[in-house]
């Protein structure tokens, strides 16, 4: 079977595979660059936010430390100027936010000023600070988020109560501080609030995107250079030599090979490789071999053609001989059938006469002469056996000739079984075999050929008696299968049995299990063959169940409503 032709060349496949690998690497590089740039941007924004918070803390601490200097005159009199750390810090943050894109604000869970109420992000940060007090790793809360519809970086840093805060925010709780607000009752180290820094990230994202694009362009340039180099190398070292080899192969297929010169040496040494050189050397050797073979091919073809012609003539002669032998065998088979029919017919008349004269002689012999009467009975018994065998031969000959017809009538199976039992009792008694018959009460009258049913039963019973040892038993059972409308006849014996590999053979004409059986039990080998043919004519079939040394069961099934071969006219 021819191999399926590839749709793509070697160079295309290699370039395609390389492009796919480089594309995967490009995707990985883009993802890695983006993540690394994002981490770097986040680190830079975090550090910048920390610096801003540190500056705000410095302003706050400066005012707190110098609060007494601000509020006391040179003479030492207390004079509250309305300037304290919160006012200074928030004012500086407001001025800074107003003059830049940054937003800095102070917030608390329970602020004194409603404008310092925390938003959702700041509330999450304050909740974390309150849940983990004293944990320095949990005193910052930051990340990228959305703020007023824009992408920003948010940084929230916890503010702790210091000794300078106690004057306005310490105990006792509820007492008015110098600014007129109720004190919260805080202690040193408690959470006082948080500084929130909001940094716009658009510029940083633009820088990050520029870095990613630059990285991608650089990577693409490298990919393009690599692809170009690989393409040139593949063309020079692989595809061009293979293309030259393909042209040489095409030249070989177009005509007779011309030897090693069929392969042109066009590969430059600088582009040659060990593998290509070996491939060309193998091709050169193949071309030489083909050239040698082609020189003798035509003469070998002519010789084979002559041999084939002679073989065909011999086959034709043998075919004609086989046809002649077949015709001869057909004629001889017909002669055999005709001979058997004629001989059997000619034997039947004298046998019938012998039996008739035997009956007449039996009537005239005195009852006291037991010896003569016994001899006459033996003549009568063997004559009837011989007559039955002749009838079997005649019946077989008529079936083979296709001249046998059915004579359908209503048949009472009890009558048939009774007649067969009566004719077989003497043969069974001679071997002291117990012959038993049973016809079920529901067996109806069947539409069949009385004589053929009788002959089937006679052959089965005589066969069972013949192969059953002395003091054995033979039984005939007839029952009715109402569902299938079939009459089932079973002849059972406890005789020698039949091996499984011989059970099909015994239904063939002139066949018995082996020659020792013929010598010991006699018989023509037609009985069971005739049973099979007659059962088929009546629309039935015969089957066998047997085990060596245990006996056999022959089963014949006949339709209750008539056979299939037609009725005798």
Secondary structure, 3 states (H helix, E strand, C coil): CCCCCCCCCHHHHHHHHHHHHHHHHHHHHHHHHHHHHHHHHHHHHHHHHHHHHHHHHHHHHHHHHCHHHHHECCCCCECCCCCCHHHHHHHHHHHHHHCCCCEEEEEECCCCCHHHECCHHHHHHHHHHHHCCCCHHHCEEEEEEEECCEEEEEEEEEEECCCCCHHHHCCCCCCECCCCCECCCCCCCCEEEEEEEEEECHHHHHHHHHHHHHHHHHHHHHHHHHHHHHHHHHHHHHHHHHHHHHHHHHHHHHCCCCCHHHCCCCCCHHHCCHHHHHHHHHHHHHHHHHHHHHHHHHHHHHHHHHHHHHHHHHHHHHHHHHHHHHHHHHHHHHHHHHHHHHHHHHHHHHHHHHHHHHHHHHHHCCCCCHHHHHHHHHHHHHHHHHHHHHHHHHHHHHHHHCCCCECEEEECHHHHHHHHHHHHHHHHHHCCCEEEEEECCCCCCEEEEHHHHHHHHHHHHHHHHHCCCCCCEEEEEEEEECCCCEEEEEEEECCCCCCHHHCCHHHCCCCCCCHHHHHHHCCCCCHHHHHHHHHHHCCCEEEEEEECCCEEEEEEEEECCCCCCCECC
